Every structure is written in C-alpha cells, then in structure tokens.
Amino acid sequence: MAALDRSLISQLPLFQGMTAEEQSEILRSARSSRYAKESAIFEQETEAHSFFVLISGHIRVVRTTPDGQQVIARYISEGEIFGVAAALGRTTYPASALAAVDCVVLTWPNALWAEMARRFPAFGATTYRTVGTRLQETQTRVVEMSTEQVEQRIAHALLRLANQTGRKTESGIEIDFPISRQDIAEMTGTTLHTVSRVLSRWEDIGIIASGRQKVTVKDAHRLVVLAENPGKH
C-alpha cells in the first residue's frame, strides 16, 4: 500500500506542533478509506477497533435511545478526530457514525491510541481537549432539552451548525452539507411536523431560507434573539 501524503494532515490543528518527521510517522500506521453518503463508519455498541480523523466530508453522530428513538448527537467536520472510545475508557463506541455526504477518513488501530498519545503529547492533549469539549456540549444539550421551548432548541441547533460548518453566501450563512428537517428534529428531540412548522414560519419572516436538504441563516441576529429570548422575533 502506498504511503499516505503528509499534506493530508500537515495543516490540521490536531497535528500542529508536530515536526514533519512526526507527521509522516503518525501517517505510516494509518489507512485512508472512502465512505459513500449514508454508509456507517461504525455502529453504536460495537467493539471499538479503530479511531478516525475526517479528511473530507461531514459525519453525523447518532445515538439510539433504549426505547429505539434516534438522536443526532453532533456533526463532525473536516479535520476532526472521532471514534476515540479509548480516550473515554470505553471498549465499545457510544454512538454510530454515518457519512452525511461522501467522506474520506483516516483510520488507526485502537491498539495504537495509548502509544500515540504518549509519544506525541500535543496530539494526545488536543484529542482529550476535543473529547472534553464534546462532553460539555452534550451536557448543554441535555439542559436545553429539559428546560427550553422547542423554538429555542431549533434556533440553538441551527446556530451551532452555522457556526461549525457555515459558508457565507449572498443570501446569508449556508449550512454547508445536506440537512433535512428530520435531521433537525432528531437533533432537537422534537417531531418532523413541529420542525416543519417552525422553519416555515421563520422562512416567512425572513430569518432563514430552506430548500431540499439546505438551510441558510439569513438573519443570524434574529435567530440569536429567538435562541435566548423565546417568543421574540
């Protein structure tokens, strides 16, 4: 198998602070894989055999609750590490990772995690920081689910996505990957009907524009107001 080119990772924040030689060394134990849209990189509660870095595309992280309901926990963007069950002290994956679009992913065997974190302290520290941030985000989402009105939750979800993956266009900030109203329902613990009703109303008053699996935030300020002050437009 041909060696992977260091340019794949040299500009990613995760690998900053490493020398060119260290970056090349870390790539020697990686393999590159392509995943078609909607295919699974791994599934919830299966054995954690590998950890991953997303090189291109977007990954949807989905948890299935004990009663069978699917909840979208987050989206992974290019350059992010994911599936690091070992950093959480787990032997299985806590959620499923699905390709939201066609993706290219670097994969390392899970058995190498401890050694890589030890040999490349900057890499280990950044990974643990990422895991900590995500746990904090999860706590925030739990609080939102239990204390906020539906409109607030939807507004917060769209703001998070726009902040994470937004692309500036003439009409506003476009969420730069396909996202359906069902996806937003699964992110916010509500129904497709409710999401459709809320987004249609926001479209009517000029806060967002939406098409087939596309959402553009036209008025971010008003969306922030909705997120923080329910009932105000």
Residue pairs with C-beta under 8 A, 6 or more apart in sequence:
1 31
3 24
3 27
3 28
4 27
4 30
4 31
4 32
4 106
6 20
6 23
6 24
6 27
8 27
8 32
8 55
8 106
9 15
9 23
9 26
9 27
9 53
9 106
10 20
10 23
12 53
12 79
13 79
13 126
14 53
14 79
14 80
14 81
14 123
14 126
14 127
14 130
15 23
15 26
15 123
16 122
17 122
18 26
18 120
18 122
18 123
22 120
26 116
26 120
26 123
27 106
29 108
29 109
29 112
30 106
30 107
30 108
31 106
31 107
32 55
32 104
32 105
32 106
32 107
33 104
33 105
33 106
33 107
34 102
34 103
34 104
34 105
35 41
35 57
35 99
35 102
35 103
35 104
35 105
36 99
36 102
37 99
37 100
37 101
37 102
38 98
38 99
39 98
39 99
40 96
40 97
40 98
40 99
41 52
41 59
41 83
41 97
41 98
41 99
41 103
41 105
42 48
42 50
42 83
42 93
42 96
42 97
43 93
43 96
44 62
44 63
44 64
44 93
44 94
44 95
44 96
45 92
45 93
45 94
46 92
46 93
47 91
47 92
48 83
48 85
48 86
48 90
48 91
48 92
48 93
48 110
49 109
49 110
50 83
50 107
50 108
50 109
50 110
51 81
51 82
51 83
51 84
51 85
51 86
51 107
51 108
51 110
51 113
52 81
52 82
52 83
52 97
52 105
52 106
52 107
52 108
53 79
53 80
53 81
53 82
53 105
53 106
54 76
54 77
54 78
54 79
54 80
54 82
54 103
54 104
54 105
55 78
55 79
55 103
55 104
55 105
55 106
56 78
56 103
56 104
57 78
57 99
57 100
57 101
57 102
57 103
57 104
57 105
57 177
58 75
58 76
58 77
58 78
58 99
58 100
58 101
58 103
58 165
58 176
58 177
59 75
59 76
59 82
59 97
59 98
59 99
59 100
59 103
60 72
60 75
60 76
60 97
60 98
60 99
60 100
60 183
61 72
61 73
61 74
61 75
61 76
61 82
61 95
61 96
61 97
61 98
62 70
62 71
62 72
62 73
62 95
62 96
62 97
62 98
62 186
63 70
63 71
63 73
63 94
63 95
63 96
64 70
64 71
64 96
65 71
70 186
71 186
71 187
71 189
72 183
72 186
72 187
73 95
73 138
73 141
74 134
74 137
75 100
75 161
75 164
75 165
75 177
76 82
76 97
77 164
77 165
80 130
81 126
81 127
81 130
82 97
83 93
83 97
84 113
84 127
84 131
85 91
85 92
85 93
85 94
85 110
86 110
86 113
86 114
87 113
87 117
87 127
87 128
87 131
88 94
88 131
100 177
100 178
100 179
101 177
101 178
108 116
116 123
116 124
117 123
117 124
117 127
117 128
118 124
144 152
144 153
144 156
145 153
145 188
145 189
148 156
148 230
149 230
150 188
150 190
150 194
150 198
151 198
151 226
151 230
151 231
152 226
152 227
152 228
152 230
153 188
153 189
153 190
154 184
154 188
154 190
154 195
154 198
154 199
155 223
155 224
155 226
155 227
156 227
157 184
157 187
157 188
158 175
158 184
158 208
158 215
158 217
158 223
159 217
159 220
159 223
159 224
159 227
161 175
161 179
161 215
162 173
162 175
162 217
162 220
165 175
165 176
165 177
166 173
166 174
166 175
166 176
166 217
167 173
167 174
167 176
168 174
169 216
171 209
171 216
171 218
172 208
172 209
172 216
172 217
172 218
172 219
172 220
173 216
173 217
173 220
174 214
174 215
174 216
174 217
175 214
175 215
175 216
175 217
178 213
178 214
179 213
179 214
179 215
180 213
181 192
181 195
181 196
181 199
181 210
182 192
182 195
184 195
184 199
184 215
185 191
185 192
185 194
185 195
188 195
199 208
199 210
199 215
202 208
202 223
202 226
203 209
203 210
205 233
206 218
206 219
207 217
207 218
207 219
207 222
207 223
207 226
207 233
208 215
208 216
208 217
208 218
208 219
208 223
209 215
209 216
209 218
210 216
217 223
222 233
225 232
225 233
226 232
226 233
